[in-house]
Amino acid sequence: MAISDDIEAVLLVNPKEPQFKGEPYSFPKSPDFHKAGQRGSVTGRLFVRDRYMIRQDMAAGLAYVGLASLGQPGSWATESKNYQFWTRATPCGSL
């Protein structure tokens, strides 16, 4: 029996029962980590304007978008307490 077979056997014992007690990480319990009901959402379309390429706005297809709490410009990198939330635009720039 291979290791992967052992893991599969453990997971198949009863998939409805939790495999461990408690959270594996402590950060979700931190007051700095927003619970699901405290988080916002992002919708819309993201465009880029590069006047040297084309005169019209272009959809920012597949662009990564970082989300952070409000603060001074540039502060998200130092004040985010290492929590980073990212999403990615679709090929047409939709979020």
C-alpha positions as protocol buffer text, in pm:
chain_id: "A"
residue {
  index: 1
  type: MET
  ca { x: 0 y: 0 z: 0 }
}
residue {
  index: 2
  type: ALA
  ca { x: 149 y: 333 z: -103 }
}
residue {
  index: 3
  type: ILE
  ca { x: 140 y: 648 z: 110 }
}
residue {
  index: 4
  type: SER
  ca { x: -120 y: 801 z: -119 }
}
residue {
  index: 5
  type: ASP
  ca { x: -339 y: 492 z: -62 }
}
residue {
  index: 6
  type: ASP
  ca { x: -310 y: 543 z: 317 }
}
residue {
  index: 7
  type: ILE
  ca { x: -420 y: 906 z: 286 }
}
residue {
  index: 8
  type: GLU
  ca { x: -706 y: 811 z: 58 }
}
residue {
  index: 9
  type: ALA
  ca { x: -819 y: 541 z: 304 }
}
residue {
  index: 10
  type: VAL
  ca { x: -823 y: 790 z: 593 }
}
residue {
  index: 11
  type: LEU
  ca { x: -1022 y: 1042 z: 393 }
}
residue {
  index: 12
  type: LEU
  ca { x: -1273 y: 779 z: 285 }
}
residue {
  index: 13
  type: VAL
  ca { x: -1348 y: 651 z: 638 }
}
residue {
  index: 14
  type: ASN
  ca { x: -1630 y: 900 z: 684 }
}
residue {
  index: 15
  type: PRO
  ca { x: -1606 y: 1212 z: 467 }
}
residue {
  index: 16
  type: LYS
  ca { x: -1881 y: 1385 z: 668 }
}
residue {
  index: 17
  type: GLU
  ca { x: -1682 y: 1370 z: 994 }
}
residue {
  index: 18
  type: PRO
  ca { x: -1420 y: 1639 z: 1053 }
}
residue {
  index: 19
  type: GLN
  ca { x: -1069 y: 1498 z: 1018 }
}
residue {
  index: 20
  type: PHE
  ca { x: -928 y: 1719 z: 1295 }
}
residue {
  index: 21
  type: LYS
  ca { x: -1048 y: 1919 z: 1593 }
}
residue {
  index: 22
  type: GLY
  ca { x: -1018 y: 2298 z: 1567 }
}
residue {
  index: 23
  type: GLU
  ca { x: -859 y: 2522 z: 1310 }
}
residue {
  index: 24
  type: PRO
  ca { x: -514 y: 2430 z: 1179 }
}
residue {
  index: 25
  type: TYR
  ca { x: -411 y: 2799 z: 1185 }
}
residue {
  index: 26
  type: SER
  ca { x: -463 y: 3063 z: 1450 }
}
residue {
  index: 27
  type: PHE
  ca { x: -482 y: 3370 z: 1221 }
}
residue {
  index: 28
  type: PRO
  ca { x: -859 y: 3337 z: 1146 }
}
residue {
  index: 29
  type: LYS
  ca { x: -922 y: 3402 z: 1517 }
}
residue {
  index: 30
  type: SER
  ca { x: -731 y: 3731 z: 1508 }
}
residue {
  index: 31
  type: PRO
  ca { x: -945 y: 4048 z: 1526 }
}
residue {
  index: 32
  type: ASP
  ca { x: -737 y: 4175 z: 1231 }
}
residue {
  index: 33
  type: PHE
  ca { x: -871 y: 3896 z: 1009 }
}
residue {
  index: 34
  type: HIS
  ca { x: -1215 y: 3996 z: 881 }
}
residue {
  index: 35
  type: LYS
  ca { x: -1488 y: 3735 z: 906 }
}
residue {
  index: 36
  type: ALA
  ca { x: -1693 y: 3650 z: 596 }
}
residue {
  index: 37
  type: GLY
  ca { x: -1976 y: 3886 z: 697 }
}
residue {
  index: 38
  type: GLN
  ca { x: -1730 y: 4175 z: 741 }
}
residue {
  index: 39
  type: ARG
  ca { x: -1572 y: 4146 z: 397 }
}
residue {
  index: 40
  type: GLY
  ca { x: -1675 y: 4341 z: 92 }
}
residue {
  index: 41
  type: SER
  ca { x: -1675 y: 4248 z: -271 }
}
residue {
  index: 42
  type: VAL
  ca { x: -1546 y: 4386 z: -596 }
}
residue {
  index: 43
  type: THR
  ca { x: -1753 y: 4405 z: -913 }
}
residue {
  index: 44
  type: GLY
  ca { x: -1721 y: 4591 z: -1240 }
}
residue {
  index: 45
  type: ARG
  ca { x: -1473 y: 4605 z: -1525 }
}
residue {
  index: 46
  type: LEU
  ca { x: -1111 y: 4708 z: -1512 }
}
residue {
  index: 47
  type: PHE
  ca { x: -970 y: 4912 z: -1800 }
}
residue {
  index: 48
  type: VAL
  ca { x: -621 y: 5032 z: -1885 }
}
residue {
  index: 49
  type: ARG
  ca { x: -542 y: 5342 z: -2086 }
}
residue {
  index: 50
  type: ASP
  ca { x: -211 y: 5342 z: -2270 }
}
residue {
  index: 51
  type: ARG
  ca { x: -218 y: 5633 z: -2513 }
}
residue {
  index: 52
  type: TYR
  ca { x: 100 y: 5509 z: -2682 }
}
residue {
  index: 53
  type: MET
  ca { x: -65 y: 5179 z: -2785 }
}
residue {
  index: 54
  type: ILE
  ca { x: -423 y: 5273 z: -2867 }
}
residue {
  index: 55
  type: ARG
  ca { x: -649 y: 5575 z: -2813 }
}
residue {
  index: 56
  type: GLN
  ca { x: -928 y: 5373 z: -2650 }
}
residue {
  index: 57
  type: ASP
  ca { x: -941 y: 5211 z: -2308 }
}
residue {
  index: 58
  type: MET
  ca { x: -846 y: 4843 z: -2314 }
}
residue {
  index: 59
  type: ALA
  ca { x: -994 y: 4572 z: -2094 }
}
residue {
  index: 60
  type: ALA
  ca { x: -735 y: 4468 z: -1837 }
}
residue {
  index: 61
  type: GLY
  ca { x: -788 y: 4101 z: -1914 }
}
residue {
  index: 62
  type: LEU
  ca { x: -650 y: 3855 z: -1659 }
}
residue {
  index: 63
  type: ALA
  ca { x: -499 y: 4136 z: -1447 }
}
residue {
  index: 64
  type: TYR
  ca { x: -440 y: 4062 z: -1079 }
}
residue {
  index: 65
  type: VAL
  ca { x: -610 y: 4304 z: -840 }
}
residue {
  index: 66
  type: GLY
  ca { x: -491 y: 4338 z: -480 }
}
residue {
  index: 67
  type: LEU
  ca { x: -744 y: 4438 z: -215 }
}
residue {
  index: 68
  type: ALA
  ca { x: -651 y: 4616 z: 106 }
}
residue {
  index: 69
  type: SER
  ca { x: -804 y: 4821 z: 384 }
}
residue {
  index: 70
  type: LEU
  ca { x: -822 y: 5197 z: 342 }
}
residue {
  index: 71
  type: GLY
  ca { x: -515 y: 5387 z: 449 }
}
residue {
  index: 72
  type: GLN
  ca { x: -249 y: 5627 z: 332 }
}
residue {
  index: 73
  type: PRO
  ca { x: -130 y: 5568 z: -26 }
}
residue {
  index: 74
  type: GLY
  ca { x: 122 y: 5284 z: -24 }
}
residue {
  index: 75
  type: SER
  ca { x: 47 y: 5184 z: 335 }
}
residue {
  index: 76
  type: TRP
  ca { x: -117 y: 4852 z: 244 }
}
residue {
  index: 77
  type: ALA
  ca { x: 226 y: 4695 z: 202 }
}
residue {
  index: 78
  type: THR
  ca { x: 327 y: 4774 z: 560 }
}
residue {
  index: 79
  type: GLU
  ca { x: -7 y: 4792 z: 741 }
}
residue {
  index: 80
  type: SER
  ca { x: -179 y: 4483 z: 601 }
}
residue {
  index: 81
  type: LYS
  ca { x: -34 y: 4260 z: 876 }
}
residue {
  index: 82
  type: ASN
  ca { x: 63 y: 4025 z: 592 }
}
residue {
  index: 83
  type: TYR
  ca { x: -299 y: 3957 z: 495 }
}
residue {
  index: 84
  type: GLN
  ca { x: -329 y: 3996 z: 121 }
}
residue {
  index: 85
  type: PHE
  ca { x: -647 y: 3942 z: -73 }
}
residue {
  index: 86
  type: TRP
  ca { x: -622 y: 3900 z: -447 }
}
residue {
  index: 87
  type: THR
  ca { x: -864 y: 3846 z: -729 }
}
residue {
  index: 88
  type: ARG
  ca { x: -815 y: 3817 z: -1100 }
}
residue {
  index: 89
  type: ALA
  ca { x: -1006 y: 3981 z: -1381 }
}
residue {
  index: 90
  type: THR
  ca { x: -1162 y: 3766 z: -1652 }
}
residue {
  index: 91
  type: PRO
  ca { x: -1028 y: 3793 z: -2009 }
}
residue {
  index: 92
  type: CYS
  ca { x: -1276 y: 4078 z: -2077 }
}
residue {
  index: 93
  type: GLY
  ca { x: -1166 y: 4268 z: -1762 }
}
residue {
  index: 94
  type: SER
  ca { x: -1466 y: 4180 z: -1543 }
}
residue {
  index: 95
  type: LEU
  ca { x: -1414 y: 4141 z: -1171 }
}
